[in-house]
Amino acid sequence: MSVTSREVRLVARPVGEPKPGDFSLAESTVADPGPGQVLVRNDWMSVDPYMRGRMNDGASYVPPFRLGEAMEGGAVGTVTASGSDAVPVGATVLHMGGWREYALLDADA
């Protein structure tokens, strides 16, 4: 059964210090994991200094965040459903699925 997940999206490129209006909180539907995938409920999300640079639309060692999409970044979460024998339900995982409650991920990542 799919789940509804809240996610933080960048909706405007900040000028100077980021403001609340540069972000939005949105809901999305996350599908059940297929073969080789896991559904993760995020417990912790990273806020790193490099993320400010990704809010700009310019050349960098990592691509800029895409406007209107969930922000990417490190997260630690718990597997709530699994389509992989290698990653069981209840496992704690580290991933780059970002600022969202639930992430559908490839188990080999």
Secondary structure as UniProt FT lines:
FT   STRAND          3..10
FT   HELIX           20..22
FT   STRAND          23..30
FT   TURN            35..36
FT   STRAND          37..45
FT   HELIX           50..54
FT   TURN            67..68
FT   STRAND          75..82
FT   TURN            85..86
FT   TURN            89..90
FT   STRAND          92..95
FT   STRAND          102..106
FT   TURN            107..108
//
